[in-house]
């Protein structure tokens, strides 16, 4: 199948704690996103979403982007990068202005967005996003574009994503040291939501849980916008570490056991099934003899699943606390906001959706990126939700109120030429 002509190219890098991934995608003349190249490598110098070794992290970024460039047969100079650490926090605010029943013009919208800047209270933190979610006309919510409509009052809901300044600067400098320009640092819940949630889910109310390697982010959407988020310092890597500790084996062996034989749901046959700690291709004596293993270094699958479910109990307990703290359970989302969407690398554990549904008492589904032309099978999984979401977010060309630049100050008083222009427009409209 021939690749359609590409009109614009976007590149993204996601600095995860388990792997660093890069993707180059293009927007075709038909408006379709096409993946041109992708690459990933094991993460170095990043712990729980924070850069701990800039040189090692820069090497990981450079390696991942070079692999993507080689596949795409193109080079990129700028990238959008994801951020899951840095103390992310989310808040919302509403601003409204008097319109007086006339038709809303573009400069009315710009005036409203400029006025919204005044309500941002970063308290010394870095603002990653300050975006209009939707508009309200005289109590009618969820208006995507009010231009051309009549209203007495026009309001806008603003979503603001905050982060700690120093960790964000470390992330940007890591990427810049790889000879790349940073277009924007995007909070992972924003990017992941673009990849995994439908507009209807965001409108009705949904909780998005990104189960990463060392960080889990829990975010709540309702009314079409992200209303709140919390980060949990726990990930699927902690399950791996627990397996390694309980059985006294190496981490890579524990990771393989978790991925190949692990499950969130136990079955009666698990007690009779013995699983080998070493893979068939491993050399003799590749690792220590596991605790509770037989003479062939095999362990009961039931014991492996017991360790996994014990850790998952802690995971779902923390997720439940976060949801309750944000009012999702019987609160802000009400009875409409029932759905929980699990994504991230940890969401690929078999049976996790059923386990989480029973533990949280809510319907749970696994979220994965949408089908895209050229998307490799390895990236069409929940582990790549943030990476795919970054290029989708970039292509959506989101509005940031900090970039809106009308000539006037945010005030409703008009003098001089500005007043005459308002009067002339009103005369044309009504007479």
PyMOL commands that set and color helices and strands:
alter all, ss='L'
color gray80, all
select helices_A, chain A and resi 54-72+106-119+165-176+188-196+199-204+236-247+251-261+268-272+301-325+345-348+352-360+377-379+382-395+401-403+416-430
alter helices_A, ss='H'
color red, helices_A
select strands_A, chain A and resi 6-15+19-28+33-42+46-47+50-51+78-83+89-98+126-137+140-143+153-163+181-187+206-211+216-222+225-232+274-276+298-300+339-343+364-366
alter strands_A, ss='S'
color yellow, strands_A
deselect
rebuild
show_as cartoon
